[in-house]
Amino acid sequence: MNHTSCNITAYESFPLVQLCVYIPVFLSGSVLNALALWVFCCKLGKWTETRVYMANLALADCLLLFTLPFKILSQFYRLKVDRWCLFLEGAYFINRLMSISIITVVAADRYLTIKYPLKAKMLRSPLKAALASGFLWIVIICMISLIKKFEAREQGELCFEKSSIEPSVITLCAIIGGFFIPLIILSFCSIQVIAELMRKKNENRHKEKLIRKAVYIVSANMAVFILCFLPLYLGHLLRFIMDSISSSCSAIQTVNNFVHLASVLANMNCCLDAICYYFVNKEFKEASPKLANLQHHSYHVIDGILSLTAIQGLKNL
């Protein structure tokens, strides 16, 4: 096949779809996430691990939401790749990967807390959570900056569009490292945590209701994470495969359309995050009197269950 014969672009009505979906998502998500960020940073007392992760997740969501109007405009007016476009694309992908990365770290932290509560007590602190979050920001910003620097973009290519059908190894590495490896880690940790919680529920009938809520939260977190992000990254992976085997232009165009629609679903998750701040706060208020009456060792186990499931709930409930 002649690789220069294809002209892969978003389908004509996609900018309108973006406009209809992103306007309410942007308005509601921006207000609620900004409000949540203000509460986390200015209205609460002592910083905790949960609060650190919540604030970073809210910040990543706010920054991603602020790129959506420019993303709509770039595709409405079919803007070409330039420095502004590369900056905008970078900000968009940085904040998405930041959300995924924080969730993955939290899942591993949760697993450690449930399986090894005494070690977790020594390893976890608000300062360490802040350092971990800062490290993630630096690594992801550097990684996306390098990708944008070495990414092969054709002359006249549209912003937020891969018009070329040449396979990109850099993109493949970003797909695997940025999503599929975190997905494996998150799934393993979540399944292990659910199994451990079920075991604790059978052993501690007086805490059954509290633990059952934690099981529901962990299960919902994992399910919604997969539902929102897996279609998008499967689409990216399929696009790489089809580019590699020189599939027909129409087949590649179909996959490209699917990727664009899947990205809308993934971006709607930013709005869903803000809604779950309310539910997380409600769970803590309900649980706090019960936690106060538990024995010292049991307190740390259940506190770990609630606080860490709450963090993950920020992204996916």
LINUR-V307066 format. One record per backbone hydrogen bond with DSSP energy under -1.0 kcal/mol. CO is the residue of the C=O (numbers start at 1). NH is the residue of the N-H. If there is no record, write none. Layout:
CO:NH, CO:NH
This chain:
2:5, 11:14, 13:17, 14:18, 15:19, 16:20, 17:21, 18:22, 19:23, 21:25, 22:26, 23:27, 24:28, 25:29, 26:30, 27:31, 28:32, 29:33, 30:34, 31:35, 32:36, 33:37, 34:38, 35:39, 36:40, 37:41, 38:42, 39:43, 39:44, 48:52, 49:53, 50:54, 51:55, 52:56, 53:57, 54:58, 55:59, 56:60, 57:61, 58:62, 59:63, 60:64, 61:65, 62:66, 64:67, 65:68, 67:71, 68:72, 69:73, 70:74, 71:75, 72:76, 73:77, 74:79, 79:159, 82:86, 83:87, 84:88, 85:89, 86:90, 87:91, 88:92, 89:93, 90:94, 91:95, 92:96, 93:97, 94:98, 95:99, 96:100, 97:101, 98:102, 99:103, 100:104, 101:105, 102:106, 103:107, 104:108, 105:109, 106:110, 107:111, 108:112, 109:113, 110:114, 111:115, 112:116, 116:120, 117:121, 118:122, 119:123, 120:124, 125:129, 126:130, 127:131, 128:132, 129:133, 130:134, 131:135, 132:136, 133:137, 134:138, 135:139, 136:140, 137:141, 138:142, 139:143, 140:144, 141:145, 142:146, 143:147, 144:148, 145:149, 146:150, 147:151, 154:157, 157:81, 158:161, 168:172, 169:173, 170:174, 171:175, 172:176, 173:177, 174:178, 175:179, 175:180, 176:181, 179:183, 180:184, 181:185, 182:186, 183:187, 184:188, 185:189, 186:190, 187:191, 188:192, 189:193, 190:194, 191:195, 192:196, 193:197, 194:198, 195:199, 196:200, 197:201, 198:202, 199:203, 200:204, 204:207, 205:208, 207:211, 208:212, 209:213, 210:214, 211:215, 212:216, 213:217, 214:218, 215:219, 216:220, 217:221, 218:222, 219:223, 220:224, 221:225, 222:226, 223:227, 224:228, 225:229, 226:230, 229:233, 230:234, 231:235, 232:236, 233:237, 234:238, 235:239, 236:240, 237:241, 238:242, 239:243, 240:244, 241:245, 242:247, 248:252, 249:253, 250:254, 251:255, 252:256, 253:257, 254:258, 255:259, 256:260, 257:261, 258:262, 259:263, 260:264, 261:265, 262:266, 263:267, 264:268, 267:270, 268:272, 269:273, 271:275, 272:276, 276:280, 277:281, 278:282, 279:283, 280:284, 281:285, 282:286, 283:287, 284:288, 287:291, 288:292, 291:294, 295:299, 296:300, 297:301, 298:302, 299:303, 300:304, 301:305, 302:306, 303:307, 304:308, 305:309, 306:310, 307:311, 308:312, 309:313, 310:314, 311:314, 312:315, 312:316, 313:317
